[in-house]
Amino acid sequence: MRKALFLTIAVALLAVAAGCGGEEPPPTSNVPTLVVTPTVPTATTPPATTEPGQAVCRAAPPVGTVAEGLPPVTDQDWIRGPADAPITMIEYADFQ
């Protein structure tokens, strides 16, 4: 029993001591490194065609309504809730 305990402690101490090794020194080779300096072309902008303050924003008219192209609610549709509800949802697929 004492030998196993001594052996376990010795192996643990050896593993800790091996993990505390020194760092590897950096390489001392004198290989020149290539330094690249990128050249960024300058962008030229065309002169303005309008006077400052002349921009006008006009909103496009709406393309169509949401219910455009959908069939109206009929008695054949499955209805749940009051008939005079402010919002009506129609489900065209069975999600079961």
Distance bins in CASP14 RR format, pairs under 12 A and 6 or more apart:
PFRMAT RR
TARGET T0000
AUTHOR 0000-0000-0000
RMODE 2
METHOD distances of the structure
MODEL  1
1 7 0 0 0 0 0 1 0 0 0 0 0
1 8 0 0 0 0 0 1 0 0 0 0 0
2 8 0 0 0 0 0 1 0 0 0 0 0
2 9 0 0 0 0 0 1 0 0 0 0 0
3 9 0 0 0 0 0 1 0 0 0 0 0
3 10 0 0 0 0 0 1 0 0 0 0 0
4 10 0 0 0 0 0 1 0 0 0 0 0
4 11 0 0 0 0 0 1 0 0 0 0 0
5 11 0 0 0 0 0 1 0 0 0 0 0
5 12 0 0 0 0 0 1 0 0 0 0 0
6 12 0 0 0 0 0 1 0 0 0 0 0
6 13 0 0 0 0 0 1 0 0 0 0 0
7 13 0 0 0 0 0 1 0 0 0 0 0
7 14 0 0 0 0 0 1 0 0 0 0 0
8 14 0 0 0 0 0 1 0 0 0 0 0
8 15 0 0 0 0 0 1 0 0 0 0 0
9 15 0 0 0 0 0 1 0 0 0 0 0
9 16 0 0 0 0 0 1 0 0 0 0 0
10 16 0 0 0 0 0 1 0 0 0 0 0
10 17 0 0 0 0 0 1 0 0 0 0 0
11 17 0 0 0 0 0 1 0 0 0 0 0
11 18 0 0 0 0 0 1 0 0 0 0 0
12 18 0 0 0 0 0 1 0 0 0 0 0
12 19 0 0 0 0 0 1 0 0 0 0 0
13 19 0 0 0 0 0 1 0 0 0 0 0
13 20 0 0 0 0 0 1 0 0 0 0 0
14 20 0 0 0 0 0 1 0 0 0 0 0
15 21 0 0 0 0 0 1 0 0 0 0 0
48 54 0 0 0 0 1 0 0 0 0 0 0
48 55 0 0 0 0 0 1 0 0 0 0 0
49 55 0 0 0 0 0 1 0 0 0 0 0
50 56 0 0 0 0 1 0 0 0 0 0 0
62 68 0 0 0 0 0 1 0 0 0 0 0
64 70 0 0 0 0 0 1 0 0 0 0 0
67 73 0 0 0 0 0 1 0 0 0 0 0
67 88 0 0 0 0 1 0 0 0 0 0 0
67 90 0 0 0 0 0 1 0 0 0 0 0
70 77 0 0 0 0 0 1 0 0 0 0 0
70 88 0 0 0 0 0 1 0 0 0 0 0
70 89 0 0 0 0 0 1 0 0 0 0 0
70 90 1 0 0 1 0 0 0 0 0 0 0
70 92 0 0 0 0 1 0 0 0 0 0 0
71 77 0 0 0 0 1 0 0 0 0 0 0
71 90 0 0 0 0 1 0 0 0 0 0 0
71 92 0 0 0 0 1 0 0 0 0 0 0
72 88 0 0 0 0 0 1 0 0 0 0 0
72 90 0 0 0 0 1 0 0 0 0 0 0
73 79 0 0 0 0 1 0 0 0 0 0 0
73 83 0 0 0 0 1 0 0 0 0 0 0
73 85 0 0 0 0 0 1 0 0 0 0 0
73 87 0 0 0 0 0 1 0 0 0 0 0
73 88 1 0 1 0 0 0 0 0 0 0 0
73 89 0 0 0 0 0 1 0 0 0 0 0
73 90 1 0 0 1 0 0 0 0 0 0 0
73 91 0 0 0 0 0 1 0 0 0 0 0
74 88 0 0 0 0 0 1 0 0 0 0 0
74 90 0 0 0 0 1 0 0 0 0 0 0
75 83 0 0 0 0 0 1 0 0 0 0 0
76 90 0 0 0 0 0 1 0 0 0 0 0
77 83 0 0 0 0 0 1 0 0 0 0 0
77 88 0 0 0 0 1 0 0 0 0 0 0
77 89 0 0 0 0 0 1 0 0 0 0 0
77 90 1 0 1 0 0 0 0 0 0 0 0
77 91 0 0 0 0 1 0 0 0 0 0 0
77 92 0 0 0 0 1 0 0 0 0 0 0
78 88 0 0 0 0 0 1 0 0 0 0 0
78 89 0 0 0 0 0 1 0 0 0 0 0
78 90 0 0 0 0 1 0 0 0 0 0 0
78 91 1 0 0 1 0 0 0 0 0 0 0
78 92 0 0 0 0 0 1 0 0 0 0 0
78 93 0 0 0 0 0 1 0 0 0 0 0
78 94 0 0 0 0 1 0 0 0 0 0 0
79 85 0 0 0 0 1 0 0 0 0 0 0
79 88 0 0 0 0 1 0 0 0 0 0 0
79 89 0 0 0 0 0 1 0 0 0 0 0
79 90 0 0 0 0 1 0 0 0 0 0 0
79 91 0 0 0 0 0 1 0 0 0 0 0
80 88 0 0 0 0 0 1 0 0 0 0 0
80 89 0 0 0 0 1 0 0 0 0 0 0
80 90 0 0 0 0 0 1 0 0 0 0 0
80 91 0 0 0 0 1 0 0 0 0 0 0
81 87 0 0 0 0 0 1 0 0 0 0 0
81 88 0 0 0 0 1 0 0 0 0 0 0
81 89 0 0 0 0 0 1 0 0 0 0 0
82 88 0 0 0 0 0 1 0 0 0 0 0
END
